[in-house]
Amino acid sequence: NKESDRLLEVVLAALDEMKGVDIRVVDVRELTSITDRMVIVSGTSTRHVKALAEHVVVQAKQHGCTPLGVEGETTAEWVLVDLADVVVHVMMPEIREFYALEKLWSVGGRSNASA
């Protein structure tokens, strides 16, 4: 839907603005009813991870979307921002590599990578 697409654009712009590393979009509409898309991005430090997540929250709110929840801000190794139609995972590279969410959620090669 258009709202979901617009929200995704806002999220990607926010992450790009804050120099998020290796931004990926995984379309999970056919795999789960929880969300439409997952955005996975790396930060260069826990401080950067936290800043990326905070910027996504601010930008989403400015565009009329209040997050359903934000988790992981304390350790900031993996911060999850739940925007309903779009769930954002901001991760330290080693955490991202360990959990390999892109592989987990792109069953059958349905991943839509974007930068």
C-alpha positions as CSV (number, residue, x, y, z in Angstrom):
1,N,0.0,0.0,0.0
2,K,1.0,3.6,-0.5
3,E,1.4,4.4,3.2
4,S,3.7,1.5,3.7
5,D,5.8,2.5,0.6
6,R,6.0,6.1,1.9
7,L,7.0,5.0,5.4
8,L,9.7,2.8,3.8
9,E,11.0,5.9,1.9
10,V,11.1,7.9,5.1
11,V,13.1,5.2,6.9
12,L,15.6,4.7,4.1
13,A,16.2,8.4,3.8
14,A,16.7,8.7,7.6
15,L,19.2,5.9,7.6
16,D,21.0,7.2,4.5
17,E,21.2,10.7,6.1
18,M,22.9,9.2,9.2
19,K,25.2,7.1,7.1
20,G,23.8,3.7,7.9
21,V,26.0,0.9,6.6
22,D,24.8,-1.8,4.2
23,I,21.0,-0.9,4.2
24,R,18.9,-3.9,3.2
25,V,15.1,-4.2,2.7
26,V,13.5,-7.6,3.0
27,D,9.9,-7.9,1.8
28,V,8.2,-10.4,4.2
29,R,4.6,-9.9,3.2
30,E,4.3,-13.5,2.0
31,L,6.1,-14.9,5.1
32,T,4.4,-13.2,8.0
33,S,1.5,-11.0,9.0
34,I,3.6,-9.1,11.6
35,T,4.9,-6.5,9.1
36,D,5.3,-5.8,5.4
37,R,9.0,-5.1,5.2
38,M,12.1,-5.4,7.4
39,V,14.9,-2.9,7.1
40,I,18.3,-4.1,8.3
41,V,21.2,-1.7,8.7
42,S,24.6,-1.7,10.5
43,G,26.1,1.0,12.6
44,T,29.8,1.6,13.1
45,S,29.6,1.8,17.0
46,T,26.9,1.4,19.6
47,R,26.6,5.2,19.6
48,H,26.0,5.2,15.9
49,V,23.4,2.4,16.2
50,K,21.6,4.4,18.8
51,A,21.7,7.6,16.7
52,L,20.4,5.8,13.6
53,A,17.5,4.3,15.5
54,E,16.7,7.7,17.2
55,H,16.8,9.4,13.8
56,V,14.4,6.9,12.3
57,V,12.0,7.5,15.2
58,V,12.1,11.3,14.8
59,Q,11.6,11.1,11.1
60,A,8.8,8.6,11.3
61,K,7.0,10.8,13.9
62,Q,7.4,13.9,11.7
63,H,5.6,11.9,9.0
64,G,2.8,10.9,11.2
65,C,3.9,7.4,12.2
66,T,4.5,6.9,15.9
67,P,6.5,3.7,16.6
68,L,4.7,0.9,18.3
69,G,7.9,0.2,20.2
70,V,11.7,0.6,20.4
71,E,13.8,-2.0,22.0
72,G,17.5,-2.5,22.7
73,E,18.5,1.1,23.3
74,T,20.3,0.4,26.5
75,T,23.1,-1.8,25.1
76,A,22.6,-0.4,21.5
77,E,24.1,-3.5,19.9
78,W,20.8,-4.3,18.3
79,V,18.0,-1.7,18.3
80,L,14.6,-2.6,16.9
81,V,12.2,0.1,15.8
82,D,8.7,-1.2,15.2
83,L,6.7,1.0,12.8
84,A,4.0,-1.6,12.1
85,D,4.3,-1.9,8.3
86,V,8.1,-1.5,8.5
87,V,10.3,-3.0,11.2
88,V,13.8,-1.6,11.4
89,H,16.8,-3.5,12.8
90,V,19.8,-1.4,13.5
91,M,22.7,-3.6,14.5
92,M,26.4,-3.8,15.2
93,P,28.1,-5.7,12.4
94,E,29.1,-8.7,14.5
95,I,25.5,-9.0,15.9
96,R,24.1,-8.7,12.4
97,E,26.5,-11.4,11.1
98,F,25.7,-13.7,13.9
99,Y,21.9,-13.5,13.6
100,A,21.9,-13.3,9.7
101,L,18.3,-11.9,9.5
102,E,18.6,-11.3,5.8
103,K,19.1,-15.0,5.2
104,L,16.6,-16.1,7.8
105,W,13.8,-14.0,6.3
106,S,14.6,-14.3,2.6
107,V,13.4,-17.9,2.2
108,G,13.6,-18.9,-1.5
109,G,15.5,-15.8,-2.4
110,R,12.7,-13.4,-2.0
111,S,14.9,-10.7,-0.5
112,N,14.7,-7.3,-2.1
113,A,18.1,-5.8,-1.4
114,S,18.4,-2.0,-1.8
115,A,21.1,0.5,-0.8
